[in-house]
Amino acid sequence: MLQLSLSWLGLGSVATSPWHLLLLGGASWCLVRLLVWIYTFYENYCRLRCFPQPPSGHWFWGHMGMVKSNEEGMQLMTELGHYYPDVHLFWFGAFYPILRLTHPKFIAPVLQAPAAVAPKEMTFYGFLKPWLGDGLLVSTGEKWSHQRRLLTPAFHFDILKPYVKVFNKSVNIMHVSLCVFVCMGWLKLLWGFMCVMLLSISGLPCRSPSEYIAAILELSSLIMKRHFQPILYVDFLYYLTADGRRFRKACDLVHNFTDAVIRERRRTLSSQSVDESVKAKAKSKTLDFIDVLLLAKDEHGEELSDEAIRAEADTFMFGGHDTTASGLSWTLYNLARHPEYQERCRQEVRELLRDREPEEIEWDDLAQLPFLTMCIKESLRLHPPVISISRCCTQDIVLPDGRVIPKGNDCIISIFGVHHNPTVWTDPEVYDPFRFDPENPQKRSPLAFIPFSAGPR
Ligand code: HEM
């Protein structure tokens, strides 16, 4: 048997097997890793001391108790903005510090850094990966640039223009629904709602949500819930929970649906030449997103794989549905609270549609609605549909006041915080469309208004 002298450990000379050696080696490796981690954590902790943090952090949960996805949480964020107008530190649990940036000057070095220096952080975006794969929202670096180049033609004006017809149709459906509510009176709201549902079933206004839409809504709410459960950030643990299993099930449903659409479209496309199918589509209806993806080719003539198409289609469904719904709802809400602005918008539209039959907005009209545009922008400022995005600093990043975000830390760019920052916006809580009056441009940073984010991704 192998003899090993462990006298330096005070154990004298012991007989030991290779397993003992392996165990000792493993234990030493773990110990070294732990010490390195503690040292790195402590060093980082000291470097982060220059950033203020809200009081009342729990020793284990940190500031998690302050993060709430409801009105109270938003009010708290607004209050924090008054105390910390540029940057502060938040602890997501005992070991996960995050810097929250709330001033245009302070978000600039992060948002405008090359994608390799401040890529999307993968803790939160990683939750989306099983659903959205390597779609534009989750991918970074070279992969992101490649996909982005391929997808740029999807947003060419010629492709977007025919969608104005779809918008008009959707607006008409919304009007009918609202008229039913108004005519029935609010007391009979429930009855009216049921009528709308019945009309929908018979093919008139909005359809009842399909399984696919229900799955998307479930995925979105499960992801939000997971944000507040740091222990479940570990995939292995998450997928053991009931929520994790529901997440997987909903992912499968969404993927099967998108796959079926792609297969069907590929079959149709392969029976026609590319030109033929584009012409046929252009004649009959709008060229939709799946068609554009199926026809996309990179500079080497390479097409997107079915997996890549699915990732993008799922990404656009996720990125496009709740943001626009929220943006529209808040605009309507703000106009309802300010009848004087609502009336001005109505007059602007009426003027535009005067003597027009049918009364439909066209593409070129969109630039002829300056006041409505100001109202929408102000609503996106006051109630941004995406309240924050996050980035990871792969290098030290110097802030304008000389403080440094140490390499390896994650940052939250608080879109809500910037839009409500009292040092950037006068009376930030007031809905005032004239802030965006093009005839009276105000001196402010281009990063003061970032509902759609900015910079490389
Ligand atoms: C009011 C409407 C919208 C708002 C406020 C909004 C906001 C945002 C924001 C803040 C980001 C940046 C995310 C990040 O950098 O981490 C983003 C990215 C993205 N959004 Fe939207 N969005 C809106 C509508 C849409 C629509 C209608 C679609 C698609 C149909 C869409 C698709 C995407 C995609 C694909 C990305 C990723 C882009 C990239 O990384 O290159 N969004 N959006």
Boltz pocket constraint, residues with backbone or C-beta under 6 A from the ligand:
constraints:
  - pocket:
      binder: B
      contacts: [[A, 120], [A, 136], [A, 137], [A, 138], [A, 139], [A, 148], [A, 315], [A, 316], [A, 317], [A, 319], [A, 320], [A, 321], [A, 323], [A, 324], [A, 327], [A, 384], [A, 385], [A, 386], [A, 389], [A, 390], [A, 450], [A, 451], [A, 452], [A, 453], [A, 457]]
      max_distance: 6.0
